[in-house]
């Protein structure tokens, strides 16, 4: 894809394209289904005429049966193509939903990644209508795990810049992103998946010598059975070889059972992972990060898809023994024990490779998720990553989860030549908490290597600590105020660590206590954070706290949000202004809901 592309028009074109492909596939499905019915009927009639009536040659029945089998295989391929067409169309329909702002509540939400964290819940990183749900196009567990890791922890500057270049390259590889999403949707590979767990499990340790012994015994069994058929050897030779085979199998039965039991579930994803890796192998990459991912897959000119196909062939040996026609020969040839040795030896050689392949797929899916965000929002830039900090200078920063039309942009500057702390005052519902979330969420995106919802942004590496969503706990016997000061303690400890510097986002600081204690405590906390080199924003309803803007001298500044009354209703413009708010809307809100105050 060359040159600027309108994402909405491109998605519309591709939805129409896949709709047409799916319609053709459905017609092919109906035709083949009808032909299968006719062929099966014809085979039944020809079989009756050949074997019961004796009127025609059995060859006609064989030909009809072969035709039915061919239709069966072709039908399976058509159904598979139709399923992939459905997924490809869904990929672009979901993209349209993201651009239209109707994505919330649909798709994976990453709730399992929330856990205890200094800002994940505060910034809605995971869960319904979260940043993860907006971002992710990952379809493997590996991709979801990687993206979640990037959202939860900042990395070093070189890595961020490398991801930016990779995301920029992938942004224009829409066909590759589509293939990645469609193929990955069929598998469940990751650190916690069956295949990932198998990769982490040590091999049983079946030796090559044991495998050679099994092979020799199987060869001897074939030889003596052929010899017995030609009356060259007696029954005693056959029994001797069979007893040797039984002894060998009994000697390794526990290890064999363990190997075969462990591979049962991982084997289900092998073919799909092979296809996925083969698609990645074919894609040329230019950015250093993507080239490194590709190099992690292809080492010594040996491609992972080829190695996985070899493992698939071993698993196929196992599957062949389930065929009743091959069960007895498979028993004599020791197919299952020999396959177990081959699988265990493959496991021993390539388990670390499998870890690397899963990690590469996860990284590509995470990068592709960020690239899709960039493609769908072409006007949003990649931030400049500053080597020296702390600094955050954002022009026109808006909340990513609100949508382009609903989000109101504001300018925020912290550190460098600006204040280290912004004391944000304002009335209820005026936009104070949303500003903190907008700043925090965009910093998370920036440090992931993705684009930011702003006109421009300069940011250094920052840790984040927030108190936007602190709750009491009846079970733990913890009040809301106590939970807040525990969280603030953790944030202060993070600030004292100093590397990277902290961005604190304190919402309605200490509002669970009286005004006197709140003012003293808040000033002490903010002073302590600033002394540790942190930068941040503090919101408050208590106008006494706005004095921090003067007591901290040039290190702090007051800003506020306003409201106004229009025809008896509260109205907000969500624009941040310098200075302290001049009035409160609490009484007006109480009157608006019918309270006599």
C-alpha positions as CSV (number, residue, x, y, z in Angstrom):
1,X,0.0,0.0,0.0
2,X,1.7,3.2,-1.2
3,X,0.8,6.8,-0.3
4,X,-1.8,8.1,2.1
5,X,-4.9,6.0,2.4
6,X,-8.3,7.0,3.9
7,X,-8.8,4.2,6.5
8,X,-12.6,4.4,6.4
9,X,-12.7,4.1,2.6
10,X,-10.1,1.3,2.7
11,X,-12.0,-0.7,5.3
12,X,-15.3,-0.2,3.4
13,X,-13.7,-1.5,0.2
14,X,-12.3,-4.5,2.0
15,X,-15.6,-5.3,3.7
16,X,-17.3,-5.3,0.3
17,X,-14.5,-7.4,-1.2
18,X,-14.7,-10.1,1.5
19,X,-18.5,-10.0,1.3
20,X,-18.3,-10.9,-2.4
21,X,-15.7,-13.6,-1.7
22,X,-17.9,-15.1,1.0
23,X,-20.9,-15.0,-1.3
24,X,-19.0,-17.0,-3.9
25,X,-17.7,-19.4,-1.3
26,X,-21.3,-20.0,0.0
27,X,-22.4,-20.8,-3.5
28,X,-19.5,-23.2,-4.0
29,X,-20.4,-24.8,-0.6
30,X,-23.9,-25.4,-1.8
31,X,-22.9,-26.9,-5.1
32,X,-20.3,-29.3,-3.6
33,X,-22.8,-30.3,-0.8
34,X,-25.3,-31.2,-3.5
35,X,-22.7,-33.1,-5.5
36,X,-21.6,-35.0,-2.4
37,X,-25.2,-36.1,-1.9
38,X,-25.5,-37.2,-5.6
39,X,-22.1,-38.9,-5.5
40,X,-22.9,-40.8,-2.3
41,X,-26.3,-41.9,-3.8
42,X,-24.6,-43.0,-7.0
43,X,-21.9,-44.9,-5.1
44,X,-24.6,-46.7,-3.0
45,X,-26.5,-47.7,-6.2
46,X,-23.3,-48.8,-8.0
47,X,-22.2,-50.8,-5.0
48,X,-25.5,-52.6,-4.9
49,X,-25.3,-53.3,-8.6
50,X,-21.7,-54.5,-8.4
51,X,-21.6,-56.5,-5.2
52,X,-25.2,-57.7,-4.8
53,X,-26.6,-57.7,-8.3
54,X,-23.3,-58.6,-10.1
55,X,-24.4,-56.6,-13.1
56,X,-21.5,-54.2,-13.4
57,X,-17.8,-54.1,-12.6
58,X,-16.8,-53.1,-9.0
59,X,-14.5,-50.6,-10.6
60,X,-17.5,-48.3,-11.1
61,X,-18.1,-48.3,-7.3
62,X,-14.5,-47.6,-6.6
63,X,-14.5,-44.6,-9.0
64,X,-17.7,-43.3,-7.4
65,X,-16.1,-43.7,-3.9
66,X,-12.9,-41.9,-5.0
67,X,-15.0,-39.1,-6.4
68,X,-16.9,-38.8,-3.1
69,X,-13.6,-38.6,-1.2
70,X,-12.3,-35.9,-3.6
71,X,-15.5,-33.9,-3.0
72,X,-15.1,-34.4,0.7
73,X,-11.6,-33.0,0.7
74,X,-12.6,-30.1,-1.6
75,X,-15.6,-29.3,0.6
76,X,-13.4,-29.1,3.7
77,X,-11.1,-26.6,1.9
78,X,-14.1,-24.5,0.7
79,X,-15.5,-24.4,4.3
80,X,-12.1,-23.4,5.6
81,X,-11.8,-20.6,3.1
82,X,-15.3,-19.5,4.0
83,X,-14.4,-19.4,7.7
84,X,-11.3,-17.3,7.0
85,X,-13.4,-15.0,4.8
86,X,-15.7,-14.5,7.7
87,X,-12.8,-13.6,10.0
88,X,-11.2,-11.3,7.5
89,X,-14.5,-9.4,7.1
90,X,-15.0,-9.3,10.9
91,X,-11.4,-7.8,11.2
92,X,-12.5,-4.8,9.1
93,X,-15.9,-4.5,10.6
94,X,-14.4,-4.2,14.0
95,X,-12.0,-1.6,12.6
96,X,-14.9,0.4,11.4
97,X,-16.5,0.1,14.9
98,X,-13.3,1.5,16.5
99,X,-13.3,4.4,14.1
100,X,-17.1,5.0,14.7
101,X,-16.7,4.8,18.4
102,X,-19.0,1.7,18.8
103,X,-16.3,-0.7,19.8
104,X,-16.7,-0.6,23.6
105,X,-17.7,-3.8,25.2
106,X,-16.8,-6.0,22.2
107,X,-13.7,-8.2,21.7
108,X,-11.1,-9.4,24.2
109,X,-10.8,-7.0,27.2
110,X,-7.8,-8.4,28.9
111,X,-9.5,-8.5,32.3
112,X,-7.2,-11.3,33.4
113,X,-4.2,-9.0,33.2
114,X,-5.4,-6.3,35.7
115,X,-4.2,-7.6,39.0
116,X,-2.5,-5.4,41.6
117,X,-1.0,-2.4,39.8
118,X,-0.2,1.2,40.5
119,X,-2.3,2.5,37.6
120,X,-3.9,-0.3,35.5
121,X,-7.4,0.1,37.0
122,X,-7.1,3.9,37.4
123,X,-6.4,4.4,33.7
124,X,-8.8,1.6,32.5
125,X,-6.1,-0.3,30.8
126,X,-8.0,-3.6,31.1
127,X,-11.6,-4.7,31.3
128,X,-14.7,-3.7,29.4
129,X,-14.3,-0.5,27.4
130,X,-10.6,-0.4,28.2
131,X,-7.5,0.7,26.4
132,X,-6.6,-3.0,25.8
133,X,-10.0,-3.6,24.2
134,X,-9.6,-0.6,21.9
135,X,-6.0,-1.6,21.0
136,X,-5.9,-5.4,20.6
137,X,-6.1,-7.1,17.3
138,X,-4.2,-10.0,18.8
139,X,-5.8,-13.4,18.4
140,X,-3.2,-15.6,20.2
141,X,-2.5,-15.7,23.9
142,X,1.1,-14.8,23.1
143,X,0.0,-11.6,21.4
144,X,-2.4,-10.6,24.2
145,X,0.2,-11.4,26.9
146,X,2.9,-9.3,25.1
147,X,0.5,-6.3,24.6
148,X,-0.5,-6.5,28.3
149,X,3.1,-6.5,29.4
150,X,3.8,-3.4,27.3
151,X,0.9,-1.6,28.8
152,X,1.9,-2.4,32.4
153,X,5.6,-1.5,32.3
154,X,7.6,1.1,30.5
155,X,10.8,0.0,28.7
156,X,14.0,1.7,27.8
157,X,14.3,4.5,25.2
158,X,16.0,2.5,22.5
159,X,13.3,-0.1,22.7
160,X,10.5,2.5,22.5
161,X,12.1,4.1,19.4
162,X,12.6,0.7,17.8
163,X,8.9,-0.2,18.4
164,X,7.9,3.1,16.9
165,X,9.8,2.4,13.7
166,X,8.3,-1.1,13.6
167,X,4.8,0.2,14.1
168,X,5.3,2.8,11.4
169,X,6.3,0.1,8.9
170,X,3.5,-2.3,9.9
171,X,0.9,0.5,9.6
172,X,1.1,0.2,5.8
173,X,1.2,-3.6,5.7
174,X,-2.6,-4.0,5.9
175,X,-2.5,-7.3,4.0
176,X,0.0,-8.7,6.5
177,X,-2.0,-7.5,9.5
178,X,-5.1,-9.1,8.0
179,X,-3.4,-12.5,7.4
180,X,-1.9,-12.4,10.9
181,X,-5.3,-11.8,12.5
182,X,-7.1,-14.4,10.4
183,X,-4.6,-17.2,10.9
184,X,-3.9,-16.4,14.5
185,X,-7.7,-16.6,15.3
186,X,-7.5,-20.3,14.7
187,X,-4.9,-21.1,17.4
188,X,-4.3,-20.4,21.1
189,X,-0.5,-20.3,21.4
190,X,1.1,-18.4,24.2
191,X,3.0,-18.8,27.5
192,X,-0.1,-20.1,29.2
193,X,-1.5,-22.2,26.3
194,X,-1.1,-25.9,26.0
195,X,1.7,-25.5,23.5
196,X,3.5,-22.9,25.7
197,X,3.2,-25.1,28.8
198,X,4.6,-28.0,26.7
199,X,7.5,-25.9,25.7
200,X,8.3,-25.1,29.3
201,X,8.1,-28.7,30.4
202,X,11.4,-30.6,30.4
203,X,11.6,-33.5,27.9
204,X,11.2,-37.0,29.3
205,X,14.6,-38.1,28.1
206,X,14.0,-41.0,25.8
207,X,17.4,-41.7,24.3
208,X,18.4,-42.0,20.7
209,X,19.8,-45.5,21.5
210,X,16.4,-46.5,22.8
211,X,14.9,-45.3,19.6
212,X,17.4,-47.3,17.5
213,X,16.6,-50.4,19.5
214,X,12.9,-49.9,18.8
215,X,13.6,-49.4,15.1
216,X,15.8,-52.5,15.0
217,X,13.2,-54.6,16.7
218,X,10.5,-53.4,14.4
219,X,12.7,-54.2,11.4
220,X,13.4,-57.6,12.8
221,X,9.7,-58.2,13.3
222,X,9.0,-57.4,9.6
223,X,11.8,-59.6,8.5
224,X,10.7,-62.7,10.5
225,X,7.0,-62.2,9.6
226,X,8.0,-62.1,5.9
227,X,10.2,-65.1,6.5
228,X,7.4,-67.0,8.2
229,X,5.1,-66.3,5.3
230,X,7.6,-67.9,3.0
231,X,8.3,-70.6,5.6
232,X,11.9,-69.6,5.9
233,X,11.7,-69.3,9.7
234,X,9.6,-71.0,12.3
235,X,7.1,-69.7,14.8
236,X,9.7,-69.6,17.5
237,X,11.6,-66.8,15.7
238,X,8.4,-64.8,15.4
239,X,7.6,-65.2,19.1
240,X,11.1,-64.3,20.1
241,X,11.1,-61.1,18.2
242,X,7.6,-60.2,19.5
243,X,8.8,-60.9,23.0
244,X,11.8,-58.6,22.5
245,X,9.5,-55.8,21.2
246,X,7.2,-56.3,24.3
247,X,10.2,-56.1,26.6
248,X,11.5,-52.9,25.0
249,X,8.0,-51.3,25.2
250,X,7.6,-52.4,28.9
251,X,11.0,-50.9,29.7
252,X,10.0,-47.5,28.5
253,X,6.2,-47.6,29.0
254,X,6.0,-44.8,31.6
255,X,8.2,-42.4,29.6
256,X,6.3,-43.3,26.4
257,X,2.9,-42.7,28.1
258,X,4.1,-39.4,29.5
259,X,5.3,-38.1,26.1
260,X,2.1,-39.2,24.3
261,X,-0.1,-37.7,27.0
262,X,1.7,-34.4,27.0
263,X,1.5,-33.9,23.2
264,X,-2.2,-34.6,22.9
265,X,-3.5,-31.1,23.4
266,X,-0.6,-29.1,22.0
267,X,-0.8,-31.1,18.8
268,X,-4.2,-29.5,18.0
269,X,-2.5,-26.1,17.4
270,X,0.6,-27.4,15.5
271,X,-0.8,-27.0,12.0
272,X,-2.2,-23.5,12.6
273,X,1.0,-22.3,14.2
274,X,3.0,-23.7,11.3
275,X,0.8,-21.7,8.8
276,X,1.2,-18.6,11.0
277,X,5.0,-18.9,11.1
278,X,5.2,-19.7,7.4
279,X,3.3,-16.4,6.7
280,X,5.6,-14.4,8.9
281,X,8.7,-16.0,7.2
282,X,7.5,-14.8,3.8
283,X,7.1,-11.2,4.8
284,X,10.1,-8.9,4.1
285,X,10.8,-6.4,6.9
286,X,13.0,-3.2,6.9
287,X,12.9,-1.7,10.4
288,X,15.6,-3.1,12.8
289,X,13.0,-4.3,15.3
290,X,11.0,-6.3,12.8
291,X,14.2,-7.6,11.2
292,X,15.3,-8.8,14.6
293,X,12.0,-10.6,15.2
294,X,12.3,-12.2,11.8
295,X,16.0,-13.2,12.5
296,X,14.8,-14.7,15.8
297,X,12.6,-17.0,13.8
298,X,15.0,-17.9,11.0
299,X,18.4,-19.1,12.3
300,X,21.0,-20.9,10.3
301,X,18.8,-20.8,7.3
302,X,16.4,-23.2,9.1
303,X,12.8,-22.0,9.1
304,X,10.5,-22.8,12.1
305,X,7.7,-23.8,9.8
306,X,9.9,-26.6,8.4
307,X,10.8,-27.8,11.9
308,X,7.2,-27.8,13.0
309,X,6.1,-29.7,9.9
310,X,8.6,-32.4,11.0
311,X,6.9,-32.5,14.4
312,X,3.5,-32.7,12.7
313,X,4.7,-35.8,10.8
314,X,5.6,-37.5,14.0
315,X,2.1,-36.7,15.4
316,X,0.6,-38.0,12.2
317,X,2.3,-41.4,12.9
318,X,0.3,-41.5,16.1
319,X,-2.9,-40.6,14.4
320,X,-2.4,-43.4,11.9
321,X,-2.6,-46.0,14.6
322,X,-6.2,-44.9,15.3
323,X,-7.2,-46.3,11.9
324,X,-8.6,-49.8,12.5
325,X,-6.9,-51.0,9.3
326,X,-3.5,-49.9,10.5
327,X,-3.9,-50.7,14.2
328,X,-2.4,-54.2,14.1
329,X,0.5,-53.4,11.7
330,X,1.2,-50.3,13.8
331,X,1.4,-52.4,16.9
332,X,3.9,-54.8,15.4
333,X,6.0,-51.9,13.9
334,X,6.0,-50.1,17.3
335,X,4.8,-47.0,15.7
336,X,3.6,-45.3,18.9
337,X,6.8,-46.0,20.9
338,X,8.9,-44.8,18.0
339,X,6.8,-41.7,17.5
340,X,7.2,-41.0,21.2
341,X,11.0,-41.1,20.9
342,X,10.9,-38.9,17.9
343,X,8.6,-36.3,19.6
344,X,10.7,-36.3,22.8
345,X,13.9,-35.9,20.9
346,X,12.4,-33.0,18.9
347,X,11.2,-31.5,22.2
348,X,14.7,-31.7,23.7
349,X,16.2,-30.0,20.6
350,X,13.6,-27.3,20.0
351,X,11.8,-26.5,23.2
352,X,13.9,-23.2,23.5
353,X,13.2,-22.5,19.9
354,X,9.5,-22.9,20.5
355,X,9.7,-20.4,23.3
356,X,11.4,-18.0,20.8
357,X,8.8,-18.6,18.1
358,X,5.9,-18.0,20.4
359,X,7.5,-14.8,21.7
360,X,8.1,-13.6,18.1
361,X,4.4,-14.2,17.2
362,X,3.4,-12.4,20.4
363,X,5.6,-9.4,19.6
364,X,4.4,-9.2,16.0
365,X,0.7,-9.2,17.1
366,X,1.4,-6.5,19.8
367,X,3.2,-4.4,17.2
368,X,0.4,-5.0,14.7
369,X,-2.2,-3.9,17.3
370,X,-0.4,-0.5,17.7
371,X,0.0,-0.3,13.9
372,X,-3.7,-0.8,13.4
373,X,-4.4,2.1,15.9
374,X,-2.0,4.3,13.9
375,X,-3.6,3.3,10.5
376,X,-7.1,4.0,11.8
377,X,-6.1,7.4,13.3
378,X,-3.6,8.8,10.8
379,X,-3.6,12.4,12.2
380,X,-2.3,11.2,15.6
381,X,1.6,11.3,15.7
382,X,4.2,9.3,17.4
383,X,5.7,11.2,20.4
384,X,9.2,12.4,20.7
385,X,11.0,10.3,23.3
386,X,13.3,12.6,25.4
387,X,16.5,11.1,26.8
388,X,16.5,13.5,29.7
389,X,13.6,14.0,32.1
390,X,11.3,14.1,33.7
391,X,9.3,15.9,31.0
392,X,5.8,15.8,29.5
393,X,4.8,18.4,27.0
394,X,1.6,17.5,25.2
395,X,-0.3,19.8,22.9
396,X,-4.0,19.0,22.2
397,X,-3.9,15.8,24.3
398,X,-7.3,13.9,24.4
399,X,-8.6,10.8,26.0
400,X,-8.3,7.8,23.5
401,X,-11.4,6.0,24.9
402,X,-13.8,8.9,24.2
403,X,-13.5,9.0,20.5
404,X,-12.2,11.8,18.3
405,X,-15.5,13.7,18.2
406,X,-16.3,13.5,21.9
407,X,-12.8,14.1,23.4
408,X,-11.9,17.7,24.1
409,X,-8.1,18.3,23.7
410,X,-6.0,20.3,26.2
411,X,-2.4,21.3,26.5
412,X,-0.3,20.0,29.4
413,X,3.3,20.8,30.2
414,X,5.2,19.3,33.1
415,X,8.9,19.4,33.9
416,X,11.7,21.0,31.8
417,X,10.8,24.7,31.6
418,X,7.3,24.2,32.9
419,X,5.9,23.5,36.4
420,X,6.5,20.2,38.0
421,X,3.0,20.0,39.4
422,X,-0.4,21.2,38.1
423,X,-3.0,21.8,40.8
424,X,-6.3,21.2,39.0
425,X,-9.4,22.8,40.5
426,X,-12.9,22.8,39.2
427,X,-16.5,21.9,39.8
428,X,-18.0,18.4,39.7
429,X,-18.1,16.8,36.2
430,X,-16.1,19.6,34.7
431,X,-13.3,17.3,33.3
432,X,-10.6,17.1,36.0
433,X,-10.5,13.3,36.3
434,X,-10.8,12.9,32.6
435,X,-7.8,15.1,32.1
436,X,-5.7,12.9,34.4
437,X,-6.8,9.8,32.6
438,X,-6.1,11.4,29.2
439,X,-2.6,12.3,30.3
440,X,-1.9,8.9,31.9
441,X,-3.3,6.8,29.0
442,X,-1.4,8.7,26.4
443,X,1.8,8.3,28.3
444,X,1.2,4.6,28.4
445,X,0.7,4.6,24.7
446,X,3.8,6.7,24.1
447,X,6.0,4.4,26.2
448,X,4.5,1.3,24.4
449,X,5.9,2.6,21.1
450,X,2.4,3.6,19.8
451,X,0.9,6.8,18.5
452,X,-0.7,9.3,21.0
453,X,-4.0,11.1,20.9
454,X,-2.5,14.6,20.7
455,X,-1.4,17.2,18.2
456,X,2.2,16.6,19.5
457,X,4.0,15.2,22.5
458,X,7.4,15.1,24.0
459,X,7.9,12.7,26.9
460,X,10.7,11.1,28.8
461,X,10.6,7.6,30.3
462,X,8.2,7.8,33.3
463,X,6.8,5.4,35.8
464,X,3.1,6.1,36.6
465,X,1.3,6.2,39.9
466,X,-2.4,7.1,40.2
467,X,-5.3,7.4,42.7
468,X,-8.2,7.8,40.3
469,X,-10.0,4.6,41.3
470,X,-9.4,3.8,45.0
471,X,-12.1,1.8,46.8
472,X,-12.8,0.7,50.3
473,X,-13.0,-3.0,51.2
474,X,-15.6,-4.3,53.7
475,X,-13.9,-7.8,53.7
476,X,-10.5,-6.4,54.4
477,X,-11.8,-3.8,56.9
478,X,-10.2,-0.9,54.9
479,X,-11.9,2.5,54.5
480,X,-11.6,4.5,51.3
481,X,-9.3,7.0,53.0
482,X,-7.1,4.2,54.4
483,X,-6.9,2.5,51.0
484,X,-6.0,5.9,49.4
485,X,-3.1,6.6,51.8
486,X,-1.8,3.1,51.3
487,X,-1.8,3.7,47.6
488,X,-0.1,7.1,48.0
489,X,2.6,5.4,50.2
490,X,3.3,3.0,47.3
491,X,3.5,5.9,44.9
492,X,5.9,7.8,47.1
493,X,8.1,4.7,47.4
494,X,8.0,4.4,43.6
495,X,9.1,8.1,43.3
496,X,11.9,7.5,45.8
497,X,13.2,4.7,43.6
498,X,13.9,7.5,41.1
499,X,14.4,5.5,37.9
500,X,12.5,6.1,35.8
501,X,11.1,9.3,37.3
502,X,7.5,9.2,38.4
503,X,4.4,10.8,36.9
504,X,1.8,11.0,39.6
505,X,-1.9,11.5,39.0
506,X,-3.7,12.2,42.3
507,X,-7.4,12.6,42.0
508,X,-9.3,14.5,44.8
509,X,-6.3,14.0,47.1
510,X,-7.2,13.0,50.7
511,X,-10.8,14.0,50.2
512,X,-11.8,11.5,52.9
513,X,-10.6,13.6,55.8
514,X,-11.2,17.1,57.1
515,X,-10.0,20.3,55.4
516,X,-7.3,21.1,57.9
517,X,-5.7,17.6,57.8
518,X,-6.2,17.5,54.0
519,X,-4.3,20.7,53.4
520,X,-1.4,19.8,55.6
521,X,-1.2,16.2,54.4
522,X,-1.6,17.1,50.7
523,X,1.2,19.7,50.8
524,X,3.5,17.3,52.6
525,X,2.8,14.5,50.0
526,X,3.2,16.8,47.0
527,X,6.4,18.3,48.4
528,X,7.8,14.8,49.0
529,X,7.0,13.7,45.5
530,X,8.6,16.8,43.9
531,X,11.7,16.4,46.1
532,X,12.1,12.9,44.7
533,X,12.1,14.3,41.1
534,X,8.5,13.4,40.2
535,X,6.1,15.4,38.1
536,X,2.3,15.2,38.1
537,X,-1.2,16.5,38.4
538,X,-3.4,16.9,41.6
539,X,-7.1,17.5,41.4
540,X,-9.2,19.0,44.2
541,X,-12.5,20.4,45.2
542,X,-11.0,22.1,48.2
543,X,-9.9,25.6,47.2
544,X,-7.6,25.7,50.2
545,X,-5.4,23.2,48.4
546,X,-4.9,25.6,45.5
547,X,-2.5,27.5,47.8
548,X,0.0,24.8,46.9
549,X,0.4,26.7,43.7
550,X,2.0,29.5,45.6
551,X,3.7,27.7,48.5
552,X,5.7,25.5,46.0
553,X,6.8,28.6,44.1
554,X,7.6,28.0,40.5
555,X,7.4,24.3,40.8
556,X,3.6,24.3,40.8
557,X,0.9,26.1,38.9
558,X,-2.9,26.4,39.3
559,X,-5.2,25.4,36.4
560,X,-9.0,24.9,36.5
561,X,-12.1,23.9,34.6
562,X,-15.2,26.0,34.4
563,X,-19.0,25.4,34.2
564,X,-21.9,27.6,33.5
565,X,-25.7,27.6,33.8
566,X,-27.7,27.4,30.6
567,X,-31.5,27.4,30.9
568,X,-31.3,25.9,34.4
569,X,-28.9,23.2,33.4
570,X,-25.1,22.7,34.0
571,X,-23.0,23.1,30.9
572,X,-19.2,22.3,30.5
573,X,-16.7,23.0,27.8
574,X,-14.0,20.8,29.4
575,X,-11.3,23.3,28.5
576,X,-8.4,23.8,31.0
577,X,-7.6,27.4,31.9
578,X,-4.9,29.0,34.0
579,X,-5.6,30.0,37.6
580,X,-8.0,28.9,40.3
581,X,-11.7,28.1,39.7
582,X,-13.8,30.9,41.1
583,X,-17.0,29.0,42.1
584,X,-18.4,25.6,42.8
585,X,-21.5,23.9,41.2
586,X,-22.3,21.6,44.1
587,X,-25.4,23.5,45.2
588,X,-26.6,24.0,41.7
589,X,-26.3,20.2,41.1
590,X,-28.3,19.5,44.2
591,X,-31.0,21.8,43.1
592,X,-31.0,20.4,39.6
593,X,-31.9,16.9,41.0
594,X,-34.7,18.3,43.2
595,X,-33.1,18.8,46.5
596,X,-34.2,22.0,48.4
597,X,-30.9,23.7,49.4
